[in-house]
């Protein structure tokens, strides 16, 4: 690679910041302090200077989960630092050298899942638009406005996405960029949730964004690429150098920037050159990088601080006077060499016998997902062939099995002894022990290992194959088994194919209540009320109503909301008798759609004004409507069209969208779904949507929305019956859908399932179906 010219000074180690007990995931710099955040759940403040280098001045431990993101806000009073954690909370900290151990603001629940990105808006109208932007695994980016009066942030806008938002970047014109796990960078208009442009080129998750003045911006991704864009979408340059995921970018001055990533390097670049000026090695995954004191004037590049998976923040400088003393520099060099040696000497893999990377990857793969282990710089790398991208893609690093030692600890992980223990370096620098017992399902062990350590789901085949090759785990298929799960019989619960139908209810009693409310609210004529009574009698006798009776019911769908709930419930019962093309079937289906649309619209307009009874019966009606459509779709034995059918009936896709509109309306302002019957009805409705989605009957957007709603509800649901239905919906939605499985894994499904799979307090069937969903994910990830 290119280097800095002889007249320029190269970066070298200045100091190391020790104190964290786990990976240092984020770093930001203030005028006096450097702040670091870690998986040890702490935020720490350090003073850097010629006399007091790397001195800790504060340690904040109020977070209850991993801390993943930091941002410093200096354009308001008082200046402060914001941290975001894996439990979706934000904490605001004082940015000063004063000894102030408590936060300026206690925890704020900001997201439903991990906060993985924070950025500060500095444009001229930031006071009106919001100072802070956050990105999360819950598929949203949020804009927050600072209130000096109560020292807190208020959310003013939420931008929905289809997958995790890994990066956020407010621009000088007030617009906002987001980088998403769906490989797309999006630009949202100023003061708006409207997406005005999409930038598509990356082939994996977009992890970092950086503004470039008078040009546009940089994006970095898991595909190892860094791209320079104009705001119009033109790609000006691609920067080549990283060999694994690129996690972070930082401006050094107007034309220089730094990057860091999973290949254990920090790289320094000039925006005018495609190759790095310098590569700095660190002993672990380089999670984050920042310029000490911020970007500098041209010609005087600032010091660089990099946080890494070795639990240390490493500071590099170009100033010879601030370079590390010989002893510290020697220790740093030794740690780098030890890491290389550990990789080379790993038992079970002789790196010297592996083919060189350049030779092994010169030829195309023979099939999608084909894996190759190659040697590069003394380490064993794993690469996988992507047929879609037409290229080999870096998966991670592999190490062999550990041998026994005299004290026997080599076969112990977290205090548990195993038949086999392996050292896996999938994070490029952080050795993780994996325990395996003979007879265990190696696919299940690999999946649990990935979730425990928050690794990329795409590594599942590599890890499972590694376990199988090094333990002799059985792969022969015998008896009634499924080839996708390497010998395990698939569960008979998933996918759920029979929709839930609400059949109960005394039609005569319901009709009598409808007539009473119709009279009370002057909603129906005498003849209409008589027809409704007669319809109730026919339905109670298990007979379909006459044409006049059904017409009276359909007309009553327009009654006032306060009188509507028995009409909607009577419509549910009538629809049970309207099968196929029988009497009034099409008319009743149309009336059901109208009723559901009315209730959903009313909930969105003023949720508190919609009676709970009406919410319940509308949800049950909608579930039956979806169930009938799902049964018809299954009987058709072919995917249903996306528009209305030839007979004028709504398509499966349209019905799914109608149901999801009601589900989302049930969380509108003023709506509180707390009663068990409504909880169960909502869960059943989502399960029916999942059944409908089997066989591509529903469109992809509907499936993603359904999955998002199911997972959102599972996070807080405590009713065991509702949990079971929601888990059934989740497993059915994921069944056979590799893309949605990837999105779900990226969106935190691991944590959701962990809540149900192991806790003894959960019902046995809930634990069982959660374990079955793990099987589905394993199958789809192979």
C-alpha positions, -999 to 999 in steps of 0.1 A, spaced: 0 0 0 10 36 -4 27 54 25 30 89 37 57 109 20 91 111 36 84 147 47 54 135 66 56 119 100 40 85 103 17 76 132 32 56 160 19 44 194 16 73 219 -1 56 249 -26 29 259 -56 34 281 -62 5 305 -90 1 329 -120 -16 311 -127 -52 318 -141 -61 284 -142 -49 248 -140 -11 244 -168 -6 219 -169 32 216 -148 63 220 -154 100 217 -133 130 225 -141 163 243 -121 194 248 -104 180 279 -114 144 282 -115 112 262 -146 90 269 -147 53 263 -176 28 266 -174 -9 270 -191 -43 272 -183 -41 309 -213 -17 311 -192 13 321 -184 47 306 -151 61 316 -135 95 312 -97 100 307 -74 129 307 -48 130 280 -18 154 282 19 156 283 21 152 320 -10 130 327 -13 106 299 -42 81 300 -53 90 336 -88 80 345 -108 108 361 -142 91 362 -159 58 359 -196 56 353 -214 23 360 -251 32 358 -257 12 326 -272 -22 331 -261 -37 297 -233 -34 272 -225 2 262 -221 4 224 -223 40 214 -211 75 225 -215 110 213 -204 144 226 -228 173 224 -210 206 227 -233 231 210 -257 233 240 -253 243 276 -241 224 294 -220 204 270 -224 167 277 -217 131 265 -245 107 256 -241 69 259 -264 42 244 -266 6 255 -278 -28 246 -310 -24 266 -321 5 245 -314 32 271 -296 66 269 -277 83 297 -265 119 296 -231 125 313 -214 157 323 -185 166 301 -160 183 325 -130 175 346 -150 180 378 -154 150 400 -191 143 392 -197 106 394 -235 108 388 -250 113 354 -265 146 344 -296 127 334 -307 92 345 -316 64 321 -340 72 293 -357 43 275 -350 53 239 -353 22 218 -369 -13 220 -335 -29 213 -298 -23 213 -286 12 205 -257 8 181 -252 44 167 -252 80 180 -244 112 161 -247 149 168 -263 174 145 -244 206 141 -262 223 112 -276 258 116 -311 248 123 -302 220 148 -319 238 176 -352 233 159 -346 199 143 -329 181 172 -294 178 185 -289 140 186 -296 111 163 -297 74 173 -298 41 154 -309 8 168 -314 -29 163 -352 -21 165 -350 -9 129 -354 27 137 -334 59 136 -346 87 159 -340 124 161 -339 139 196 -343 175 208 -324 187 239 -343 204 267 -320 225 289 -348 230 314 -350 194 325 -316 182 310 -332 156 289 -339 146 253 -373 144 236 -378 123 205 -391 144 176 -389 120 147 -387 83 140 -375 68 107 -386 32 102 -363 8 84 -364 -29 74 -334 -39 94 -309 -27 120 -297 9 116 -260 6 122 -250 42 113 -265 77 114 -251 109 101 -269 144 102 -257 165 73 -251 203 71 -283 209 52 -304 194 79 -310 161 61 -301 127 76 -282 97 63 -287 62 78 -267 31 71 -287 -1 74 -281 -39 77 -301 -42 44 -269 -29 27 -286 5 18 -277 41 27 -307 63 29 -311 101 29 -341 116 48 -352 151 41 -347 178 67 -374 179 94 -391 149 77 -394 111 78 -395 110 40 -366 91 24 -355 111 -6 -326 90 -19 -312 55 -16 -275 47 -22 -270 11 -32 -236 -5 -39 -225 -23 -7 -230 -60 -6 -233 -63 32 -243 -43 63 -234 -6 62 -216 1 95 -203 36 93 -209 70 77 -187 102 75 -194 136 60 -169 150 35 -172 188 31 -180 201 -3 -181 165 -17 -207 143 0 -200 114 24 -181 82 30 -198 48 37 -181 17 51 -195 -18 54 -190 -54 63 -181 -60 26 -147 -44 35 -153 -15 12 -152 23 19 -170 44 -8 -169 81 -14 -203 94 -26 -218 127 -38 -252 135 -23 -266 129 -58 -256 93 -57 -224 93 -78 -196 70 -66 -164 90 -68 -139 65 -53 -136 32 -36 -109 28 -9 -92 -6 -9 -72 -20 20 -93 -36 48 -96 -74 46 -126 -77 69 -156 -58 83 -151 -20 85 -166 -7 117 -159 30 120 -147 61 103 -133 94 117 -123 127 101 -88 139 107 -89 170 86 -107 182 54 -89 156 32 -78 129 56 -97 103 75 -92 71 95 -110 38 95 -109 7 116 -123 -28 115 -123 -65 122 -89 -70 104 -73 -55 136 -61 -24 118 -66 14 119 -59 28 84 -52 64 75 -64 77 41 -64 107 18 -97 112 1 -78 117 -32 -61 82 -31 -77 48 -32 -51 31 -11 -42 38 26 -14 60 36 -7 39 66 -20 8 84 -16 6 122 -21 -28 138 -39 -33 171 -41 -65 192 -78 -72 186 -109 -61 166 -108 -23 161 -143 -13 171 -142 25 170 -118 53 160 -118 90 168 -96 121 163 -83 133 197 -96 169 200 -115 166 168 -104 171 132 -76 195 128 -64 222 103 -48 209 72 -12 198 76 -14 191 113 -32 157 116 -44 150 152 -37 121 174 -59 90 168 -76 69 195 -89 34 187 -110 13 210 -105 -25 206 -116 -59 217 -86 -64 239 -102 -40 264 -78 -12 257 -80 21 239 -48 27 218 -36 63 211 -14 70 180 4 102 173 26 118 145 43 140 171 77 125 179 77 142 213 45 123 223 55 88 211 54 60 236 84 54 258 105 24 247 92 0 273 55 7 264 63 5 227 81 -28 232 52 -43 252 28 -32 224 49 -48 197 51 -80 218 13 -82 222 10 -80 184 35 -107 179 19 -129 206 -14 -126 188 2 -137 155 20 -165 172 -11 -178 190 -29 -180 157 0 -197 140 4 -223 168 -32 -230 173 -36 -268 177 -56 -287 151 -49 -263 122 -14 -262 106 -14 -228 90 17 -237 70 -2 -264 52 -31 -241 41 -30 -226 6 -21 -189 4 -51 -166 2 -42 -151 -32 -39 -186 -48 -68 -202 -31 -93 -175 -39 -82 -169 -75 -108 -194 -88 -145 -190 -84 -164 -211 -60 -184 -242 -72 -215 -235 -52 -231 -208 -30 -219 -210 6 -188 -230 -3 -162 -224 25 -124 -223 22 -98 -220 48 -67 -201 37 -34 -188 51 -27 -151 52 -1 -133 73 4 -164 95 -33 -168 103 -61 -192 92 -88 -172 75 -123 -186 65 -139 -173 33 -173 -182 18 -184 -181 -19 -214 -158 -26 -230 -168 -58 -252 -137 -58 -222 -114 -55 -199 -135 -76 -170 -133 -51 -154 -148 -21 -164 -130 11 -145 -130 44 -162 -149 72 -136 -147 100 -107 -165 115 -106 -201 128 -84 -218 154 -81 -255 163 -89 -276 193 -72 -269 226 -52 -297 241 -54 -308 277 -32 -293 303 -20 -308 336 -47 -291 356 -75 -301 331 -88 -265 327 -84 -267 289 -117 -285 287 -136 -261 309 -157 -232 297 -175 -209 322 -170 -235 349 -185 -264 328 -163 -293 316 -168 -305 280 -155 -334 259 -140 -309 235 -130 -272 238 -120 -251 209 -105 -216 207 -124 -197 180 -112 -163 168 -142 -153 148 -139 -117 160 -105 -113 145 -84 -109 176 -105 -121 206 -102 -157 214 -135 -173 224 -138 -208 239 -165 -231 225 -174 -262 245 -189 -293 228 -199 -327 242 -200 -359 222 -235 -365 210 -246 -329 210 -261 -315 179 -233 -295 164 -256 -271 145 -274 -263 178 -241 -258 196 -229 -235 168 -261 -215 169 -260 -210 207 -224 -200 205 -232 -173 178 -260 -159 199 -240 -159 232 -212 -139 217 -233 -118 193 -214 -131 162 -226 -127 126 -252 -153 116 -235 -161 84 -207 -178 104 -231 -207 114 -221 -231 86 -184 -225 92 -186 -230 129 -208 -261 126 -186 -276 100 -155 -269 121 -171 -287 151 -181 -316 129 -146 -320 113 -128 -318 147 -151 -340 167 -165 -365 143 -200 -353 150 -224 -376 132 -236 -365 97 -251 -397 83 -288 -394 78 -309 -423 91 -346 -429 92 -372 -402 90 -349 -372 91 -346 -338 75 -314 -332 54 -314 -295 63 -309 -302 100 -281 -328 97 -302 -357 110 -327 -341 134 -363 -347 128 -381 -314 122 -406 -303 148 -442 -310 139 -455 -277 153 -437 -254 128 -448 -242 105 -483 -237 117 -507 -244 89 -541 -243 105 -553 -207 112 -570 -197 144 -608 -192 141 -630 -176 167 -662 -196 166 -680 -189 199 -708 -165 207 -746 -168 210 -759 -152 178 -793 -145 193 -779 -127 223 -755 -107 202 -784 -97 178 -805 -86 208 -777 -64 221 -772 -49 187 -809 -40 185 -808 -24 219 -778 -2 211 -793 6 177 -824 19 194 -804 37 221 -783 56 195 -811 59 169 -789 40 145 -813 17 128 -848 17 114 -875 -6 128 -873 -29 97 -835 -31 100 -837 -40 136 -863 -67 129 -840 -81 102 -811 -83 126 -832 -101 152 -842 -126 125 -806 -130 114 -796 -138 150 -822 -166 152 -811 -181 119 -774 -181 129 -782 -195 163 -799 -224 145 -767 -228 124 -784 -215 93 -772 -188 70 -793 -156 69 -815 -145 41 -804 -118 16 -825 -91 34 -811 -100 67 -775 -99 54 -782 -66 38 -794 -52 71 -762 -64 88 -739 -49 61 -757 -16 63 -753 -16 101 -715 -16 97 -719 22 93 -735 27 127 -718 50 153 -687 35 170 -706 34 204 -732 11 189 -710 -9 166 -694 -37 187 -723 -62 186 -727 -56 148 -691 -64 142 -694 -95 164 -726 -106 146 -707 -101 113 -680 -125 126 -705 -152 133 -723 -146 99 -689 -149 81 -684 -184 96 -715 -195 76 -705 -177 44 -681 -202 29 -670 -203 -7 -694 -185 -30 -725 -192 -9 -752 -168 -1 -738 -133 5 -702 -145 9 -686 -117 -11 -708 -91 5 -699 -102 40 -662 -103 32 -664 -67 19 -684 -57 50 -658 -73 72 -630 -53 55 -650 -21 59 -656 -28 96 -619 -34 102 -609 -4 83 -633 18 103 -620 6 136 -584 9 126 -589 45 113 -608 54 145 -579 40 166 -554 61 148 -575 92 150 -583 89 187 -576 56 203 -592 65 236 -625 70 219 -628 34 206 -645 11 232 -623 -19 242 -652 -42 234 -651 -29 198 -614 -34 196 -618 -70 207 -646 -80 183 -629 -62 154 -597 -81 160 -615 -114 162 -635 -106 130 -602 -97 113 -586 -130 124 -615 -150 110 -613 -130 77 -576 -137 74 -582 -174 84 -608 -178 56 -584 -162 31 -556 -184 42 -577 -215 38 -588 -204 3 -551 -197 -6 -541 -232 6 -569 -248 -13 -559 -229 -45 -525 -246 -43 -509 -216 -60 -497 -182 -49 -525 -156 -50 -522 -125 -71 -511 -92 -54 -541 -73 -67 -578 -81 -64 -587 -115 -78 -606 -121 -110 -638 -125 -89 -633 -92 -73 -624 -107 -39 -594 -91 -21 -561 -108 -27 -543 -126 1 -517 -98 1 -544 -71 5 -560 -90 34 -526 -93 51 -521 -56 48 -555 -49 62 -548 -71 92 -514 -55 99 -530 -21 96 -553 -31 125 -524 -45 146 -504 -13 142 -534 8 150 -538 -11 183 -506 6 195 -518 42 186 -518 69 212 -546 64 238 -548 26 232 -538 3 260 -540 -34 251 -540 -50 286 -570 -73 289 -563 -109 283 -590 -115 256 -577 -87 234 -541 -98 240 -550 -133 228 -570 -120 198 -542 -98 186 -517 -127 189 -541 -150 171 -545 -125 143 -507 -123 138 -505 -161 138 -532 -162 111 -513 -136 90 -482 -159 93 -502 -189 81 -515 -168 52 -479 -158 43 -469 -195 37 -464 -202 1 -458 -166 -8 -495 -157 -4 -485 -124 12 -460 -99 -1 -425 -95 13 -432 -62 29 -462 -76 48 -441 -105 61 -414 -81 74 -440 -59 90 -457 -90 106 -423 -102 119 -415 -68 133 -448 -66 151 -445 -101 165 -410 -96 178 -420 -62 193 -448 -78 212 -428 -108 223 -403 -85 241 -430 -75 266 -457 -102 265 -464 -120 298 -495 -140 289 -484 -176 282 -512 -183 257 -504 -151 238 -467 -159 240 -473 -193 224 -494 -178 195 -468 -151 189 -439 -177 189 -459 -198 165 -463 -168 142 -426 -160 144 -416 -196 136 -441 -198 107 -430 -165 92 -393 -176 93 -400 -211 80 -381 -215 47 -374 -177 43 -337 -172 44 -338 -135 38 -363 -128 66 -343 -151 89 -312 -130 82 -331 -98 90 -346 -113 122 -312 -125 134 -298 -91 127 -328 -75 145 -322 -93 178 -343 -124 176 -316 -142 196 -324 -122 227 -361 -126 223 -359 -164 220 -335 -166 249 -362 -152 271 -385 -181 264 -362 -210 257 -346 -215 291 -365 -198 318 -381 -224 341 -410 -199 348 -421 -203 312 -447 -229 302 -433 -261 288 -449 -256 254 -435 -221 252 -400 -233 259 -405 -261 234 -417 -239 205 -389 -214 212 -364 -242 208 -381 -252 176 -377 -217 162 -339 -221 168 -341 -252 146 -358 -231 119 -331 -205 120 -304 -231 119 -320 -247 88 -324 -213 70 -289 -202 79 -271 -232 63 
